[in-house]
Every structure is written in structure tokens, then in C-alpha cells.
């Protein structure tokens, strides 16, 4: 394992201290708390909070700031933060009108998030959870609520964050988040595994001429291994599976994310978008201001995720709404 760290046991703290030192005009945190907060909180409104394990940067701490998240509880590498830490984030994000807790659908995140909601309610805080899922590889059609949270959750962060900045109520934000989630589908492809900084071991194995379709953000099992093929062929397989799952229809307009897993070059991501754009337009589906970049990572895993969200003029308006966070490129 070759990584520029001091010691695995200090990785999260060192990373957070470096992050705050570099972006103190955006975010702040109290050393030892592991709760990242926006530097200039909203004057009023609903707090938007998430807890997640480290190792996937820039998500989610990179999306704390104006127009997106109010607080991020940061767990250990690939480990959900404990409920007490999520509760701390909820307290700090609460401005008197409640909080929406985003929970990516992974077992530890769900368990600890739900416990944190119960603890917050016992203290008299008004909190609603929003379970996020979008990965079509992880459960069949008709069992969407069993699917994993994947890079398609990006649309929830941005759209709900924009509406929260405008002062929407907790109920309105919960309804909006549910709509965006139910309109989103994603699928990923891995071409090389990442290495855990804790164990020094690869998260899964792939032959040199093999790719893995449908892996999760921690390297969880996908649904198919196949030989490496040209980008056009791989992207067509992934995109058509996504389009058929919702299903997206001729004339639909979609928000698009092409996300790099960590080691994928921008050149490759742009090639992927070229092929994706061709498939979408060939099916009569119209992309709206795509987002192409590296946002949800798994260390140095090489691969790409494609996510589509059926959009509306109102969702487009929120997508266009300005945000001021360190790591969101649209």
C-alpha cells in the first residue's frame, strides 16, 4: 500500500484538520467533534444533515456550505458515524425549525441514523429522516427501497439543499427529497479496486482484462463481471439498463451525473459522457446541464458511475441555484 498518510489511526483527524485549514472560508469544525459545519449558517430554516463514513471524499464534507448541507458527521474509514455524533450534528444544525437527516441506504448508516433520530426526538428536536437509494444493481425492480445509496444521491444533496436555502418547511423538503429519490437511477462500473488504508488490502479482485458492473461504493458485489470492452459498448450497457429501470421515456429531460470512483481520469470521464450523450439522445432523452467529475470516491478505485434523474422545470431551477461549497463543480 502506498498512501501519503501519517498513520491509519490518525487519517480522519489529519484529513479534517487539513480540510478546515484549506477551506476555513467555507467550513468550520471543533477539533475532536468530527462535525463539519458551514462557516456562515442560515439565518433561519431547516437544517440539512448527513452522517457518513470517511474514505469517499469529497462527499459529504465537501458539500457543506451555502445551498447544500448544513452539517456532516464524519465517521471512521468506511464506517457510519455513531448515533451520538449524528445527534451532535443535528443539534448544531438546528435553527428552531427542525432538521432533515439524509441517510444513505447502507446497514450501518440506517441503524445509527435511526437511533440518532430517536435520541433527537427524545430531546425535543424535530427531525425527519430521508432514506436515499438509487443503485439498480443492488435490488430488483419493484424492491427499490432495498437498493443501496449510490452517487445518484447527489441530486438530493443539491436540489433539497437549494430549496432548504430558500426557507422551505421540513415537510416540503421531505416531499422534495422523496420525489428526487424516486426519479433517480444509477449504475456503476469498476475496472480496478481501491486499497483500504486500514488493511492495506484490495477491496475486491479483478483480472487485468475484466470489469465489474454494479459494484457498490465499498466494493460490494455487483451483478456481472465481463471482459473489458470499448467505452461505447460499456456505456451503452449501463445506460440502457438505467433507462429501462425507471423507465425513462422518449421526451424526458434528465439531470445527469458521470462520477469518477477515484482514479479515473477526467479524459476517461469525458469519453464516457460522449457515449452517454449519444445513447440518451438516441432514445429521445434530453440531458440538462450534466455534472461530470470526481465526487463520490472509494480511495483509488478506478471506475465510473452513471446516474440519471427525471427532471422538471422546478428541479432545473434548483439545479441552477447557486451554491458555495468547496467541492461541487456545476
C-alpha positions in Angstrom: 0.0 0.0 0.0 1.3 3.4 -1.0 -0.6 6.3 0.5 0.5 9.7 1.8 -0.7 9.4 5.3 0.9 9.6 8.8 -0.8 6.6 10.4 -4.1 4.9 9.6 -5.4 5.6 13.1 -4.9 9.3 12.6 -6.1 9.5 9.0 -9.6 11.0 9.7 -8.4 13.6 12.1 -5.4 14.7 10.0 -7.7 14.9 6.9 -10.3 17.1 8.7 -7.6 19.4 10.1 -6.1 19.8 6.7 -9.6 20.4 5.2 -10.5 23.1 7.6 -7.1 24.8 7.3 -7.6 24.9 3.5 -11.2 25.9 3.4 -11.9 27.9 6.5 -13.8 30.5 4.5 -16.4 27.8 3.7 -16.5 25.5 6.7 -15.5 25.1 10.3 -15.4 22.3 13.0 -14.4 21.9 16.6 -11.4 19.6 16.9 -12.4 16.3 18.4 -16.0 16.6 17.4 -15.8 15.4 13.8 -18.8 17.5 12.9 -18.2 19.8 9.9 -20.3 22.9 9.8 -20.9 25.7 7.3 -18.9 28.8 8.2 -22.0 31.1 7.7 -25.1 29.3 8.9 -28.5 30.0 7.5 -30.3 32.7 9.5 -33.4 30.5 9.6 -34.9 27.4 8.1 -34.5 23.7 8.2 -31.1 22.1 8.9 -29.9 19.6 6.3 -27.6 17.0 7.9 -25.9 13.7 6.9 -23.6 11.3 8.6 -21.2 9.1 6.6 -18.0 7.1 6.8 -14.7 8.6 5.6 -12.9 7.3 2.6 -15.3 8.7 -0.1 -14.1 12.3 -0.2 -15.1 14.9 -1.3 -18.6 13.6 -0.3 -20.0 14.6 2.1 -17.9 17.1 3.9 -17.1 18.8 0.6 -20.7 19.6 0.1 -21.2 21.5 3.4 -21.9 25.1 2.7 -24.4 27.6 1.3 -27.0 25.9 -0.9 -26.2 22.4 0.2 -25.5 20.8 3.6 -25.5 22.5 7.0 -23.6 19.7 8.8 -21.8 16.5 8.2 -21.0 14.0 11.0 -17.8 12.2 9.8 -17.3 8.6 10.7 -14.2 6.4 10.5 -13.0 4.9 7.2 -15.9 3.1 5.6 -17.8 3.2 8.9 -21.0 5.0 9.7 -20.6 7.6 12.5 -22.1 6.7 15.8 -25.6 7.9 16.7 -24.2 10.3 19.3 -22.1 12.1 16.7 -25.1 12.4 14.3 -27.1 13.7 17.2 -24.4 16.4 17.8 -24.6 17.4 14.1 -28.4 17.6 14.4 -28.2 19.9 17.5 -25.7 22.2 15.8 -27.7 22.4 12.5 -31.0 23.1 14.3 -32.2 26.7 13.9 -35.6 26.0 15.5 -37.5 24.7 12.5 -36.2 21.2 12.6 -33.7 19.1 10.6 -33.8 16.7 7.7 -31.4 13.8 8.2 -30.2 12.3 5.0 -29.5 8.5 5.3 -27.8 6.6 2.6 -29.2 3.1 2.5 -26.4 1.0 4.0 -26.9 -1.1 7.1 -24.7 0.9 9.5 -25.9 4.3 8.2 -29.5 3.3 8.6 -29.1 1.8 12.1 -27.1 4.7 13.5 -29.2 7.3 11.7 -32.5 5.9 13.0 -31.1 5.8 16.6 -29.9 9.4 16.2 -33.4 10.4 15.1 -34.9 8.7 18.2 -32.4 10.4 20.5 -33.0 13.8 19.0 -36.8 13.5 19.3 -36.4 12.5 23.0 -34.6 15.8 23.4 -37.5 17.6 21.8 -35.8 18.3 18.4 -38.0 18.0 15.3 -36.2 15.6 13.0 -37.3 13.7 9.9 -35.1 11.0 8.2 -34.9 10.6 4.4 -33.7 7.3 3.3 -31.7 7.6 0.0 -31.3 4.8 -2.6 -30.7 4.6 -6.3 -28.4 1.7 -7.3 -30.3 -0.6 -9.7 -27.7 -3.4 -9.2 -28.5 -4.0 -5.6 -32.1 -5.0 -5.7 -34.6 -5.8 -8.5 -37.2 -3.5 -9.9 -40.2 -3.4 -7.6 -37.9 -3.5 -4.5 -36.4 -0.1 -4.9 -36.4 0.6 -1.1 -33.9 -2.2 -0.7 -31.4 -0.6 -3.0 -28.1 0.9 -1.9 -27.4 4.6 -1.8 -25.0 5.4 -4.6 -23.8 8.5 -6.5 -27.3 9.4 -7.6 -27.9 10.7 -4.1 -26.0 13.8 -5.4 -29.3 15.1 -6.9 -30.9 15.1 -3.4 -28.0 17.0 -1.8 -28.1 19.7 -4.4 -31.8 20.0 -5.1 -33.0 19.7 -1.5 -30.1 21.9 -0.3 -31.2 24.6 -2.7 -34.8 24.5 -1.6 -33.7 24.5 2.1 -31.7 27.7 1.4 -34.9 29.3 0.2 -36.7 28.6 3.5 -38.9 25.6 2.6 -40.5 23.7 5.5 -39.4 20.3 6.8 -42.4 18.7 5.2 -41.7 20.3 1.8 -38.1 19.2 1.9 -39.0 15.6 2.8 -41.5 15.5 -0.1 -39.0 17.0 -2.5 -36.3 14.6 -1.4 -38.6 11.6 -1.9 -39.6 12.8 -5.3 -36.0 13.2 -6.4 -35.0 9.8 -5.0 -37.9 8.1 -6.7 -36.9 9.8 -10.0 -33.3 8.7 -9.9 -31.5 5.6 -11.0 -27.8 4.8 -11.1 -25.3 2.0 -12.1 -21.5 1.7 -11.6 -18.6 0.0 -13.3 -15.3 -0.8 -11.7 -12.1 -1.5 -13.6 -9.7 -1.6 -10.7 -10.2 -2.0 -7.0 -9.3 0.5 -4.3 -7.0 -0.3 -1.4 -8.3 0.1 2.2 -6.0 2.4 4.2 -6.8 0.4 7.3 -5.9 -3.1 6.0 -3.7 -2.4 3.0 -5.7 -4.9 1.1 -7.7 -4.6 -2.2 -11.4 -4.4 -1.6 -12.1 -7.0 -4.3 -10.2 -8.7 -7.2 -10.5 -8.2 -10.9 -8.5 -9.8 -13.7 -6.5 -7.5 -15.9 -8.9 -7.8 -18.7 -12.1 -7.8 -16.6 -14.6 -5.2 -15.4 -17.2 -5.4 -12.7 -20.7 -3.9 -13.4 -22.8 -2.9 -10.5 -20.3 -2.7 -7.6 -21.2 -0.5 -4.6 -19.2 2.4 -3.1 -17.4 0.0 -0.8 -16.7 -2.6 -3.4 -19.9 -4.5 -2.7 -20.9 -7.2 -5.1 -22.4 -6.1 -8.5 -24.3 -8.3 -10.9 -21.9 -9.1 -13.7 -18.2 -9.5 -14.5 -17.3 -9.2 -18.1 -14.3 -8.6 -20.4 -13.1 -5.1 -20.8 -14.7 -3.6 -23.9 -14.6 -0.2 -25.7 -16.2 2.7 -23.7 -19.1 2.9 -26.2 -20.1 -0.7 -25.5 -19.7 -0.5 -21.7 -21.6 2.8 -21.5 -24.4 1.6 -23.7 -24.9 -1.5 -21.5 -25.0 0.7 -18.3 -27.2 3.5 -19.8 -29.8 1.2 -21.3 -30.1 -0.7 -18.0 -30.8 2.6 -16.2 -33.2 3.9 -18.8 -35.2 0.7 -18.7 -35.5 0.5 -15.0 -37.5 3.7 -14.1 -38.4 3.6 -17.1 -37.2 6.8 -18.7 -39.3 7.7 -21.8 -39.0 9.4 -25.1 -39.2 13.2 -24.4 -38.0 13.0 -20.8 -35.5 15.6 -19.6 -32.8 14.3 -17.2 -30.2 15.6 -14.8 -27.0 13.6 -15.4 -24.1 12.7 -13.2 -20.9 11.0 -14.5 -18.9 10.3 -11.4 -15.3 9.0 -11.2 -14.6 6.4 -8.5 -11.2 8.0 -7.5 -8.5 7.0 -10.0 -10.5 7.6 -13.2 -9.0 10.4 -15.3 -11.1 13.4 -16.4 -10.3 12.4 -20.0 -12.0 9.0 -19.5 -15.0 10.6 -17.8 -15.5 12.9 -20.8 -15.3 9.9 -23.1 -17.9 8.2 -21.0 -20.1 11.3 -21.2 -19.7 11.5 -25.0 -21.0 7.9 -25.3 -23.8 8.5 -22.7 -25.0 11.6 -24.5 -25.3 9.7 -27.8 -27.3 6.9 -26.1 -29.6 9.3 -24.4 -30.3 11.3 -27.5 -30.8 8.2 -29.5 -33.6 7.2 -27.0 -35.2 10.7 -27.2 -34.0 11.6 -23.6 -32.6 15.1 -23.2 -29.8 15.8 -20.7 -29.9 19.1 -18.7 -26.6 20.6 -17.7 -24.7 17.4 -16.9 -22.3 17.1 -14.0 -19.0 15.3 -14.9 -16.3 14.9 -12.3 -15.0 13.0 -9.2 -17.3 13.5 -6.3 -18.0 10.1 -4.6 -14.9 8.0 -4.4 -13.6 4.8 -2.9 -9.9 5.6 -2.4 -8.1 4.9 -5.7 -10.7 2.6 -7.2 -10.9 3.1 -11.0 -14.3 3.2 -12.5 -17.4 5.3 -13.2 -21.0 5.7 -12.1 -23.8 7.0 -14.2 -26.9 8.5 -12.6 -30.0 10.0 -14.2 -32.8 11.9 -12.5 -36.0 12.6 -14.4 -36.4 16.4 -14.0 -38.9 19.2 -14.3 -38.6 22.9 -14.8 -38.7 23.4 -11.0 -36.0 20.8 -10.4 -33.9 22.5 -13.2 -34.3 25.8 -11.3 -33.0 24.3 -8.1 -30.1 22.6 -10.0 -29.2 26.0 -11.4 -29.4 27.7 -8.0 -26.0 28.9 -6.8 -24.2 27.1 -4.0 -21.0 27.9 -2.2 -19.2 24.7 -1.1 -15.6 23.6 -1.7 -16.3 20.6 -4.0 -19.3 20.9 -6.3 -18.4 21.8 -9.9 -21.6 22.8 -11.6 
